[in-house]
Amino acid sequence: MSEHRSPAVALWEFVSIVEGVNAADAIAKGSPIDVLYTGTTHPGKYVVLVAGDTASVEVATEIVEDLETDLIDSVFLPDIAPTVADAIVTSDPSAPTTGDAVGLVETLTVASGVDAADAAVKAANVRLAALRMADGVDGKAYIVVEGAVGEVEAAVDAGVARAGDNVIASVVIAQLTDELRIDLAASAGFLERVRSHRLES
């Protein structure tokens, strides 16, 4: 997706599967979004992810707001960082390579993880090495960024600030061992059906 302009993205996590299905149906009928992904994730949440031009995604957010559903969390990014959009749809596991330091931010929700990743890569000169979400991590999310120590610290601070109360933990580690690099490269699995979509505009 790197060769395309990054789309607007919105994601909602519903307490109720039934309410999530109803919201997804309303979005599909009421907004000309380019991508609509829906499905259950651990622990019994229903996730709806949409992407498209900003106006279409804004319409989708208004539709969900009008339904007054019980949400766990949500995020709307009209200018999502291209590397984050790529990370959502890529099927290839990634991990830190040669950066001086790595930073990790773990969040309670998928939405806040995406939000933290977007903030982190926009705040500093770092590479988004991993964005792991939902399945395989009990519905949570975590990001891994790498780069020079100062840049990683700035990125982690930005990610933590954006995710707010949904942050579980964060850390900056200088000179990560080769063993942990291999461990971070292991696939944690995430909403495999979304891999068949491309978040392109």
HUJO-V344960 format. One record per helix or strand. SS is the DSSP state (hx for helix, st for strand). FROM is the first residue (numbers start at 1). TO is the last residue. If there is no record, write none. Layout:
SS|FROM|TO ; SS|FROM|TO
//
This chain:
st|6|6 ; st|8|14 ; hx|17|30 ; st|35|41 ; st|45|52 ; hx|54|67 ; st|71|77 ; hx|82|89 ; st|101|107 ; hx|110|123 ; st|127|133 ; st|141|147 ; hx|149|166 ; st|167|174 ; hx|178|185 ; hx|192|196 ; st|200|200
//
